[in-house]
């Protein structure tokens, strides 16, 4: 049974509230590696509604997906039990800043603004923005510039919304979730949608709507594990786990399981 279409990735820019939470953190907090090992577990936040990265399996009711497998591997190699916390994407970074969980493993894009407030592991996923268009649309959009004067559907507060708004002439229509966006695309209310390239393949495979993949229209993005600043021992241990998993083929195996290709490494030019 196909999984339901789910909310668009909302890679939000950090809000002033998040920065305020970060600035309020105690300067003498223990390194996360020590506190997690004392507890015996790693609290891992993810959206839980973003297949094939992280979602509730319809048969078992348990979290499943690429991020879940990566998180399970990371926790095991750190000698910790994974404790998964599902939270809405719109609040996930603020929750990390407030200390509600230890890390986020939910396709968080690494960018300079986020790095001002949080630390990140080395990347474990590489992807790029991609258009979705109607199957019967004779137009060929090779770039966002080709969509000037057209309506483009994006996720509210997403990096895709920012990218579309940065192109003068595009009429940007923002949606809280993918179903409304893709339905409007299918019915001609928008001319294209913009999403993550890895998510696009899953959406199209599991949707009966008359839509198809369009051009990739942006630079490759890097996703990493996000956590509060001030834990150099944890960062070193986490980076080693991911580097070792990359070297021994474990990340590749997880990637092939969910995507049929190795998305844990940047594609060669």
CORPE-V766151 format. One record per residue. N is the residue number from 1. RES is the residue in one letter. BURIAL is + if it has 16 or more other ideal C-beta (glycine too) atoms within 10 Angstrom, else -. Layout:
BEGIN
n->{N | N}
res->{RES | RES}
burial->{BURIAL | BURIAL}
END
This chain:
BEGIN
n->{1 | 2 | 3 | 4 | 5 | 6 | 7 | 8 | 9 | 10 | 11 | 12 | 13 | 14 | 15 | 16 | 17 | 18 | 19 | 20 | 21 | 22 | 23 | 24 | 25 | 26 | 27 | 28 | 29 | 30 | 31 | 32 | 33 | 34 | 35 | 36 | 37 | 38 | 39 | 40 | 41 | 42 | 43 | 44 | 45 | 46 | 47 | 48 | 49 | 50 | 51 | 52 | 53 | 54 | 55 | 56 | 57 | 58 | 59 | 60 | 61 | 62 | 63 | 64 | 65 | 66 | 67 | 68 | 69 | 70 | 71 | 72 | 73 | 74 | 75 | 76 | 77 | 78 | 79 | 80 | 81 | 82 | 83 | 84 | 85 | 86 | 87 | 88 | 89 | 90 | 91 | 92 | 93 | 94 | 95 | 96 | 97 | 98 | 99 | 100 | 101 | 102 | 103 | 104 | 105 | 106 | 107 | 108 | 109 | 110 | 111 | 112 | 113 | 114 | 115 | 116 | 117 | 118 | 119 | 120 | 121 | 122 | 123 | 124 | 125 | 126 | 127 | 128 | 129 | 130 | 131 | 132 | 133 | 134 | 135 | 136 | 137 | 138 | 139 | 140 | 141 | 142 | 143 | 144 | 145 | 146 | 147 | 148 | 149 | 150 | 151 | 152 | 153 | 154 | 155 | 156 | 157 | 158 | 159 | 160 | 161 | 162 | 163 | 164 | 165 | 166 | 167 | 168 | 169 | 170 | 171 | 172 | 173 | 174 | 175 | 176 | 177 | 178 | 179 | 180 | 181 | 182 | 183 | 184 | 185 | 186 | 187 | 188 | 189 | 190 | 191 | 192 | 193 | 194 | 195 | 196 | 197 | 198 | 199 | 200 | 201 | 202 | 203 | 204 | 205 | 206 | 207 | 208 | 209 | 210 | 211 | 212 | 213 | 214 | 215 | 216 | 217 | 218 | 219 | 220 | 221 | 222 | 223 | 224 | 225 | 226 | 227 | 228 | 229 | 230 | 231 | 232 | 233 | 234 | 235 | 236 | 237 | 238 | 239 | 240 | 241 | 242 | 243 | 244 | 245 | 246 | 247 | 248 | 249 | 250 | 251 | 252 | 253 | 254 | 255 | 256 | 257 | 258 | 259 | 260 | 261 | 262 | 263 | 264 | 265 | 266 | 267 | 268 | 269}
res->{X | X | X | X | X | X | X | X | X | X | X | X | X | X | X | X | X | X | X | X | X | X | X | X | X | X | X | X | X | X | X | X | X | X | X | X | X | X | X | X | X | X | X | X | X | X | X | X | X | X | X | X | X | X | X | X | X | X | X | X | X | X | X | X | X | X | X | X | X | X | X | X | X | X | X | X | X | X | X | X | X | X | X | X | X | X | X | X | X | X | X | X | X | X | X | X | X | X | X | X | X | X | X | X | X | X | X | X | X | X | X | X | X | X | X | X | X | X | X | X | X | X | X | X | X | X | X | X | X | X | X | X | X | X | X | X | X | X | X | X | X | X | X | X | X | X | X | X | X | X | X | X | X | X | X | X | X | X | X | X | X | X | X | X | X | X | X | X | X | X | X | X | X | X | X | X | X | X | X | X | X | X | X | X | X | X | X | X | X | X | X | X | X | X | X | X | X | X | X | X | X | X | X | X | X | X | X | X | X | X | X | X | X | X | X | X | X | X | X | X | X | X | X | X | X | X | X | X | X | X | X | X | X | X | X | X | X | X | X | X | X | X | X | X | X | X | X | X | X | X | X | X | X | X | X | X | X | X | X | X | X | X | X | X | X | X | X | X | X}
burial->{- | - | + | - | + | + | + | + | + | + | + | + | - | + | - | - | - | + | - | - | + | + | - | - | - | - | - | - | - | - | + | + | + | - | - | + | + | - | - | - | - | + | + | + | + | + | + | + | + | + | + | + | + | + | + | + | - | - | - | - | - | - | + | + | + | + | + | + | + | + | + | + | + | + | + | - | + | + | - | + | - | + | + | + | + | - | + | - | + | - | - | + | + | + | + | + | + | + | - | - | + | + | + | + | + | + | + | + | + | + | - | - | - | + | - | - | + | + | + | + | + | + | + | + | + | + | + | - | + | + | + | + | + | + | - | - | + | - | - | - | + | - | - | + | - | + | + | - | - | - | + | + | + | + | + | + | + | + | + | + | + | - | + | + | - | - | + | - | - | + | - | + | + | + | + | - | - | + | + | + | + | + | + | + | + | + | - | - | - | + | + | + | + | + | + | + | + | + | + | + | + | + | + | - | - | - | + | - | + | - | + | - | - | + | + | + | + | + | - | - | + | + | + | + | + | + | + | + | - | + | + | - | - | + | + | - | + | + | - | - | + | + | - | - | + | + | - | - | - | + | + | + | - | + | + | - | - | + | + | - | - | + | + | + | - | - | - | - | -}
END
